Amino acid sequence: MVNILCCDIGNYSSITALKGEKPRVMRSVFQDVTYTSARDFDTEESPSVKLDNKVLVLGNRAAKQKNPQTAAERGKQLPEFVKPFTLAGLRSNFDGTVRFLVPERSHWEEDTIRQTLIADHQVVVNGRNYRHRIKNVEFYLETDVAVVNAYKNGKLDMDGDTLAIDIGGGTTNYVVMTPEGEILTRRSIPKVGGVSLANDIINSDIMQSYAKRDNVAFKVAKMMDAIADGSYLYGRKYDFGSIFPSLLENWFNGLIDSITTAANDYLADTTNIMLIGGCANLVRQKLSAKPGFYIPVDPHLSNIQALLAM
């Protein structure tokens, strides 16, 4: 039996899972603490990782540090994100293949990921030593795998095509697919997702008034957390709840309008609109009663669950 590790390294969160196990989710943020004392209690969701002579804190604990490194701002495909977040999801020695999700096919980026991962690795996670041998990396397109899986499981109308929109932290993908799995059109749009909504909030009049009054600079990563947790409160005193509904409406309507305009030539036979990704829950209430829309229970896990089902 071949050991398989499935990986969805995202701009907001990174998800890994071994075949037969539940997905492990971590915030896609790290802080290099090799030469500092900025360490506290390790957790499963926010572990400490010793790798390549560096000590990193991953996840939510890193987000609280002064200058954390975020995938949304730096780029989730970079080796400094791919390697630690892939290996940190393993809690036993591993020898096998990695299934890796990508927003679009790029020979250069895939070669870089292969060179980063295919090797023997020694890593310490939360004080425990592990040895991993990654023999191969297989690449799969985000969104596409989720639509195929949804058709297979009877979640979509088999008599029509599907427009699937995968709204992530920093990238939005869309694809129009037939029930037979034929791709009619697809596109990956960088810098459009949770990060663009966070920037809209930061640039709003109310947040800029806070910034001017208190001489503070708002961080995109922390703003994304305030959106994700539903508090609409940056830190403990910068409330943007009063403006969030209108900004969310404008952001989502603009996103949908641009996608449907670009994909218009392929929508004549579309009967399903499927929304997945970490930001899909933001519009669940708005769309749940509308016919033809489908948002899975855990939209942020749709892609990884599809890989695990293969």
Salt bridges, closest charged atoms under 4 A:
ASP40 OD1 - ARG61 NH1 2.38
ASP42 OD1 - ARG61 NH2 3.23
GLU44 OE1 - ARG24 NH1 2.92
GLU44 OE1 - ARG91 NE 3.12
ASP52 OD2 - LYS83 NZ 2.79
GLU80 OE2 - ARG74 NH2 2.63
ASP95 OD1 - LYS135 NZ 3.11
GLU110 OE2 - ARG105 NE 2.47
ASP111 OD1 - ARG114 NH1 3.41
ASP120 OD1 - ARG133 NE 2.77
GLU138 OE1 - ARG99 NE 3.68
GLU142 OE2 - LYS76 NZ 2.88
ASP144 OD1 - ARG186 NH2 2.92
ASP214 OD1 - ARG213 NE 3.01
ASP225 OD1 - ARG27 NE 2.68
GLU249 OE2 - LYS286 NZ 3.01
